[in-house]
Amino acid sequence: MSLRITTDRETEFANPAVAGLARVSSLARKLPPLFVWIVLVPGLLSAIYCLLFATPVYVSQAQFIVRAPTASPQVTGIAAMLQGVSASPAETDSFILHEYALSHDAIEALEAKHHLRDDLARPGADFLSRFPRPFQEPSFENLVQEYPRFVSVDYNSSTGISTLQVRAFRAQDAQEVAAALLDGGEELINRLNARADQDAIADTRRETQEAEATLAQTEQNLTAFRNRERLIDPTRSSAVNLDLLGRLQGEVATLQAERAGIAETAPQSPLLPALDSRIRAYQQQAQSEQSRMAGETDSLAPMIGEYERLSLDRDFAGKTVAAAAEAAETARLEARRKRLYLERISNPSLPDSALEPHRVRNLLGILVSLLLAYGIVALLLAGFREHRQA
């Protein structure tokens, strides 16, 4: 029986894995230790994680725009120059939804309705991507800090379109969270519109109510006057009395002319006493009507003055009510013109494949960063050695 001695080279050909590890070990011994610990070891660990353990992430995307019913007025001159360095109204309106999507309120709503923590801690998710990460408590504050890793909102200033992106370990989870954020943003805009409507018409509504109360009071005062004086309209009564007084005075003048003619032709005529009686009766009636109109405490003149004052108050209160109602309608239309609307350009998508992580790109970025770090540390060490030698 013969013995055969196996060489190292034959062992390498017999086991390729051992051969590969041997070559890596041999290469590592030839490289500077600093390069091994700063570049090679972290690079190998990063490659193992990116290529073997990183969990696929699904991205749901939705596009929307926040707008008002009417376009903003065009500005020129200095206003246009200042507008170039400040946010436009469209950007400000869109940023309302941006801030909401990343706010505590949105996270609380997602946690209450969609169990956000369960979505971000799906079984099978790697320890660096999931929430919570290793040695991290699953508290709400930690969730708020990690939340921007999964939700982002971008704004395109040239088109005014905002893009919402939600990342999750399941496609359906990403779509549901994106839809919930859009629904919550729409509810927020509706609340803002309702509050703006209330603020816009609150003052005019109060003024209208005050004017209507004043009008009702003036109507009550006028009704009380009519009941007290037993007159619907003293001005019309005075017009009737004036007409009667005029007829009486005209009749007196006619009778006096007739008597003068008879007295001139027949001074002893028996008709003269009868005419005198009629003239006195008409004069007494005319004086009575004149006293009823003016000169007595119960005459129509004071009633007319009070009635006209009450009528003027009523007319003024009516005009005030009409002006307040018009102002309220104008405020309502202005509030409607300033209302905001969330228009969904594209609904949250249901991804059929994972878009992240970008394994090769991430790995290249890590390697470049490690090389830069190695170069900086090597330069610092070289400078330190030169300083000591000097």
Secondary structure, 3 states (H helix, E strand, C coil): CCCCCCCHHHHHHHCHHHHHHHHHHHHHHHCCHHHHHHHHHHHHHHHHHHHHHCCCEEEEEEEEEEECCCCCCCCCHHHHHHHCCCCCHHHHHHHHHHHHHCCHHHHHHHHHHHCHHHHCCCCCCCCCCCCCCCCCCCCHHHHHHHHHHCEEEEEECCCCEEEEEEEECCHHHHHHHHHHHHHHHHHHHHHHHHHHHHHHHHHHHHHHHHHHHHHHHHHHHHHHHHHHHCCCCHHHHHHHHHHHHHHHHHHHHHHHHHHHHHHHHCCCCCHHHHHHHHHHHHHHHHHHHHHHHCCCCCCHHHHHHHHHHHHHHHHHHHHHHHHHHHHHHHHHHHHHHCCCEEEEEECCCCCCCCCECCHHHHHHHHHHHHHHHHHHHHHHHHHHHHHHHC
